[in-house]
Amino acid sequence: MNNKISKFAEILKHHSSPPSASLAKEEMSENLKHVKKTSLAKSKNPDYTQVSAYLPSSLYKKTKIKLLNNDMEFSELLKLLLKKWNEGDVLK
């Protein structure tokens, strides 16, 4: 058997993160913990109701792509459209 340590393993063995990088990771971790504690998931939030609908697959795929490109969630789009519809701004 070959017991040689690879060059990469040797490099990783001697490599350590700079202190500022590990501090930044710790700060991010603490911030995420705070966000998780203070935000309530929509599934647990009594102000939200889960709904389902049947859509043509091609329409859903096009919509999902556009949502991803605009960094938007499907529920945000639906909320916006339903709000406008209820106000009479859409589908008169």
C-alpha positions as CSV (number, residue, x, y, z in Angstrom):
1,M,0.0,0.0,0.0
2,N,1.1,3.5,-0.7
3,N,1.0,5.6,2.6
4,K,2.1,8.8,1.0
5,I,0.2,11.9,1.8
6,S,-1.0,13.9,-1.2
7,K,0.4,17.4,-1.8
8,F,-3.1,18.8,-1.3
9,A,-3.6,17.1,2.0
10,E,-0.3,18.4,3.2
11,I,-1.2,21.9,2.1
12,L,-4.6,21.7,3.9
13,K,-3.0,20.3,7.0
14,H,-0.8,23.4,7.4
15,H,-3.4,25.9,6.2
16,S,-5.6,27.9,8.6
17,S,-8.2,30.6,8.0
18,P,-7.2,34.1,8.8
19,P,-8.8,35.3,12.1
20,S,-10.9,37.9,10.3
21,A,-12.5,35.2,8.1
22,S,-13.5,33.1,11.1
23,L,-14.8,36.1,12.9
24,A,-17.0,37.1,9.9
25,K,-18.3,33.5,9.9
26,E,-19.2,33.6,13.6
27,E,-20.9,37.0,13.2
28,M,-23.0,35.7,10.2
29,S,-23.9,32.6,12.2
30,E,-25.0,34.8,15.1
31,N,-27.0,37.0,12.8
32,L,-28.7,34.0,11.3
33,K,-29.6,32.7,14.7
34,H,-31.2,36.1,15.5
35,V,-33.2,36.1,12.3
36,K,-34.4,32.5,12.8
37,K,-35.6,33.4,16.3
38,T,-37.4,36.6,15.3
39,S,-39.0,35.6,12.0
40,L,-41.9,33.2,11.9
41,A,-42.2,30.9,8.9
42,K,-45.3,31.4,6.8
43,S,-46.4,27.8,7.6
44,K,-46.4,28.7,11.3
45,N,-47.7,32.3,10.9
46,P,-51.5,32.6,11.7
47,D,-51.7,35.5,9.2
48,Y,-51.0,33.2,6.3
49,T,-53.1,30.4,4.8
50,Q,-51.7,27.7,2.5
51,V,-53.6,27.3,-0.9
52,S,-53.1,25.1,-3.8
53,A,-54.0,25.5,-7.5
54,Y,-53.7,23.5,-10.7
55,L,-51.9,25.4,-13.4
56,P,-50.7,24.3,-16.9
57,S,-47.2,23.0,-16.5
58,S,-45.8,25.3,-19.3
59,L,-47.3,28.4,-17.6
60,Y,-45.9,27.4,-14.2
61,K,-42.4,26.7,-15.7
62,K,-42.3,30.1,-17.5
63,T,-43.5,31.8,-14.3
64,K,-41.0,30.0,-12.1
65,I,-38.1,31.0,-14.4
66,K,-39.2,34.7,-14.4
67,L,-39.6,34.6,-10.6
68,L,-36.1,33.1,-10.2
69,N,-34.6,35.8,-12.5
70,N,-36.3,38.5,-10.4
71,D,-35.5,37.0,-7.0
72,M,-39.2,36.7,-6.2
73,E,-41.3,34.0,-4.6
74,F,-44.4,32.5,-6.1
75,S,-46.4,33.5,-3.1
76,E,-45.3,37.2,-3.5
77,L,-46.5,37.2,-7.1
78,L,-49.8,35.6,-6.2
79,K,-50.3,38.0,-3.3
80,L,-49.6,41.0,-5.6
81,L,-52.0,39.7,-8.3
82,L,-54.8,38.9,-5.9
83,K,-54.5,42.2,-4.2
84,K,-54.8,44.0,-7.5
85,W,-57.7,41.8,-8.6
86,N,-59.5,42.5,-5.3
87,E,-59.0,46.2,-5.8
88,G,-60.5,45.9,-9.3
89,D,-57.2,46.7,-11.1
90,V,-57.0,43.4,-13.0
91,L,-59.5,41.3,-15.0
92,K,-62.4,43.8,-15.1
